[in-house]
Amino acid sequence: MKIKELDEIFDDYESYKALGEDSYIVGAQHPQNFKQHKKFIIPLFYFDGEEWFKLDINKLGETIFLASAPYTLTTDFKLEELIKVKGVRPNKQLTDDDSYNKENSLTKHITHADRLSSLSEDQLLEIFPGEIDFELHLFHPDKQYYDIINEIYVAQERKFFAQNKQGLIYGPFVGVKTSSEAKSVRLSATGVRKSVEAYEVPSDAFLEFNMPEEGLKRKLIRSTQDLEYYIVDTVDFISRKDLFNWAEDQLNKKQSLEVADNVWQAISKDNTIHSFKERYTRLEKLFAKPQENLTYLQQFITSLAENDFFKASLDGLQNEKLDLDNQIAQLKREKDIFRKDSARFQEEIQDLEDGIQNLKDNEQKIRESLQKERESAINREIEEGLKKLDKVREELSDKAEAIELAHTFDNLARLNEEIDNAKGEKHNLSVAISALKEEFTQAQEDADTALKNLLKTKMQFDAFSNPSNNQLQNNEQEITIKDFKIENETSLNSLKDLTQKIHKRLGRMGRNYPDHFIANILIAMHQNSLTLIWGPPGSGKTSLARYLMQSITKKPRFSEISVARGWASQKDLIGFANPLSKRFQRANTDLYDLLKQLDGEFHNSSYQKSPMAYCLLDEANLSPIEHYWASFYSLTDAKAQVNNGLKISLGNNENIEYANNLRFLGTLNLDSTTEQISARLLDRSHIIRLDLPKKDTPLISSEIIMPEPYEISYDTVRQLFDLKDFKQELAPDALEFIDTELEERFGEIDNELQNLGIQISLRTRKAVIEYCNLAHSAMNEQFRPLDYCLAQRIFTRINLQGPEVREGIKSLLAIVKGFGLKDSHAEWTLQKMLEKGGKEGFNHHFYNYFSIDG
């Protein structure tokens, strides 16, 4: 409750008169009293006998000095005990110098030992929180209050109240004994009724305050009269001893008991006892625990034994016992007779069992004898049958020899005829070969004559030709090496930063691929020499590849080549050295010029600060890729080192050497006009699949004006994509996954593929590990990198047939589903394979990666 402001009654020297037994200050000891000579009291509140009042600390002071008999305070009062201060006076020694006052411990008011006393229980009663055990009369106060109750209230036999966790207040109680181990107090009710009241007390009916220093919360009420309005129940609180005494008094009042064989039945049927419901319930619990209440029960039963009705009941029980003993003896005699009869019956049963066993033994002997006779008869029949069979075989053998001999003569005649025919053909061939040799010799002589004439004509032509023209042709072959070194490089903090920039550009063009898909393409095209993009016509393969390349390099360093049917070698992609003109004849592409630029940069060491170079092979599989791309095919596993780049021989002593800063992107169409992708190429490339765009999604036009590319040097690319050029590289079998859980899942996939007969090469394993270790920094989902590798590098090898393959693919699908990805590319690929292979028809149980769009 709120405490009213106290008027200034402590300002003059006569304030002793304002206080006394009925109006007083309630205070507590200063915590330092037990450590220092000077003693102080901390005032808590003022009580005038009816109301609480808040003390003005500025008027009264924070402490009151005990001016006489200071040790009385620590010997007569406990630390937590509330002290009644019946008088205070202003301190005449107090000065206006606060520093002096503080140094000499001068307080505003003082008091004397004869003005201090303990609070009587009729003046103020305290409430303590805790749990009450009504059965055992134990109170378990909250641990911070146990010492106060034990040292003050139990020691001084003062009344107090207890409040349970539900807020009900019970009391008043007196503590009669405490247990320091259990931190409990044994309670006793006050008054003659042996009961306590339960109260629901509002917060404004008691005073609640905190003790100084430690801040312990205390609750006080003025008297029990203040609580009479809040009684909600009365609880019986009689002790166990008094409970048994009471029950004994009630039973001794009766002349007889309704039931004599059980004391408790008598108690339970006694209406007088039963009418006291709470006491009856407690008495029932005590009878249920005789070991715990043995002393009280013995006294109780001893007292009841003097009852005349109980004595008569005991005599009747003795007679009943004698009758029961006679009955037991008779039953024992009958038991002996039964045992003897049982033994006789057992012997007869044993004789019968022996007879039955003899019959069984005879039956077995008879069966064995019959079985032997039957087997002998069967064996005789078998022997006779075998003899007949041998005769038939001999007859058949004679007939077979005769037939075979006849066939042999027929075959010999036919072979002789064929030999004669072959000899005739041999003669004809010999004549034809001789004629061809003569024709070839003549043709060779004619060719030599024509070549000599041609050389003679050329020598005459060269003699009359102007030498300056030859010099001009040689100069036409020279290519100027341009300077592409980047001055203001685009700021890129990470691979994820580059991915987001590309994602925004594509989004503005209407191609809203997820961030992780853009990161996937960038990683695949930079960690591999060749990356292939596959999808149905109209899926935007070429435009996406073109836009990616033009976003990260300048136009002169980007070559777009349309592959034609019939390409078979390097001359179709790059060109060839003409031995007659001693000049390099470029192919109908600009790749030769780009390679010469890269060669020049490697030799003048400007490649580090120059952009990457890229080449787009549109419809790459119109001709076999491993044929026309053979010069680069052999370099897929090579890494550039200082002064030792990647080399390509163009013929006629001309070589290209570059710093592995050229990447190829190819688009694939799979139909009857294109070539199949070989297993060797699948082992070296990622195959990224594109779906058809959603309706109303615009494709990137080849005529659109592209924004300026990002300025990214080869050095930055090597750092972003962790390229191994110009550094020491680990062996493929020494590489490890950063994420051990990815490694475990990859191992499970590897085992299932081996069961299907598919082996993952060291090259592919190395590529998967390098991809996953890099991609985790650009992809938020843990299993997304492995999902892309499976769909683009591992499952591309599936080309199997048979019903058992379906179960293996289902096992792979179960592992992939465990990744928990909503748009899993690997899961979609396996689902499509199962769907295609499950259809009835020519391709039933045929499972091939490249058939999922068929």
C-alpha angles and dihedrals in degrees: 000000000000113000118225120242111263119232118238100273097141098062100096136052092252094067088110086076092057093061134059144119095323101035117040148137117260112215144158136223119273107248090235094058092095091053104044139049097236114073128210137185122214110218113226107177144330123248122194095187094269111036138034118235131196115236121232103231091196089059101036100028131237092273139021118223118228101225099186137040093001095183090061087076095059097037099046100036135049122231095253096036118119111237128209110224107198098182144014135181134198112263109248092196092062113115135193090252106095092191091054092046092050094046091052095039092241113170128196092244137028135196137189134235093251089060093060128085142148121269113255118228089242091062106045131005124198129220120213126194121230145094125299123212101202093184095058096026091238128145119202104195122196104278096249090061100047096088092049092052094043099044099037114019100033094038092050095036090235124164122246141165130241126216121201128212091267091060098251114140119215130190163337097257137171119214110229101174139004137207113214092192096052092032089228136136125214109227134214126191118236123231134033098285094069091221138108132212128241116220137192100205123188118227094251092060096071138040117247121189141151124247117238122266101001093042096224110176116235131188125204137181125194097231143326088267089069089061100048092094092057102053111132101166146002117229123203108235105178117148123243093252093050090045092058092044089052092049090049091052091050094050096044089059090068124082095210142010125236092222120029104182096068128038093203093053087055091050094046092050094047107107094199093058093036091057090067094071100183094045091045090052092050092046090052091053091049092052087050090059105046095160092058093046099035097130094052093044093051092052090046095050092043090055092048091050089073089062111110093223092056091050091053090048091054092054090051090050091054091055091047089051091054091051091049092051090054091049091050092052091051090050091051091054091050089048092056091051090049091049092054093048089048092053091051092049090049091056091050091050090051091052090051092049091051090052092050091050091053090052090050092050091051091047091053092051091051091049092050091050092050091047092054092050091049092049091050091053092048092049091052091051090049092051092051090048092050091052091052090047092053090053091051091049092052091051092048092047092055091050092047092052091053092049093046092051090053091050091049093057090049092051093049092054092049093048092051089053092050091049091054091050092049092052090054092050091048091055092050091050092050091054092048093049092052090052092049092050091054092049092048092050091052092047091050092052091049091050093051091051092050092049092051090051091048093051091047090052092048092051090052091048093049091050092058096038123101110255091213090068091060090053090052093053091052091051090052087064094059117099122205113234109227125212110243097164111146117237102178107033120198111256109248120170097182146347088268089058091055091045092055092049092052090044091056092049092050091047091057087054092053095255103121103183118165117261091246091055092054090048089050094055093045093050094044095049094048100041091049131052091223128029121182126209116205132184144121119294111282096029091116099248098147097041092049093050092046093049094048092052094045090050095059105033141033123265097252089057094053121079122190114196128183107212116223131206116266098035105149110162149011092284090070094053103033109005137248141261111255107220094199098050093028088223131120110249109213120222118239088272135079094235093105092059091048091050092050089052091052090046091054092048091052093053095046091042094234093123094091094067095033125092124259120265123230137191126200115208103198114206087001096181098057081101129023104283095207089059105051093029093048095116090062095033091073091051098055092102096036124106127203121240132187109290089359113081132166110291132211122185114219096181132248089070092298118133136178119216121184140164099251089263095131123093130185127214117190132189120216134207118187113208140105092289096058136072125250119252110249123231090242091058092046088056091057105039143059113231109208116196124212125199124215109275120254119268116284091017109136118227122224108266119223089226097056117118105248122213119247112286122250113265102241122161126213089248090057091047090053090053096043094049098032093237114188098219116123092015139084110273127210120238112261093247091051095060117104136190116255089214109059092197090059088050091053093050091046088052090053090051090048092053093050092048091051088053086056091049096254117131122201108221124225088247092056093043090052091049092050093050093047091047095049095044090054100037096058089075092057101036122065098205117079099223098035095096093051090045091057093046092052093049095043106031111018110034090046085079094063110113106142140137134206140071092265089061090064092063091050092052089049089055090051090049092053091055093048092049087058088068088076095219118154096209101029112174092198092051092049091050094052092044090054092049091052091047094051095042092048095060118103117244141060094333096045109145091005111132118189130156094223093050095068092092094041 
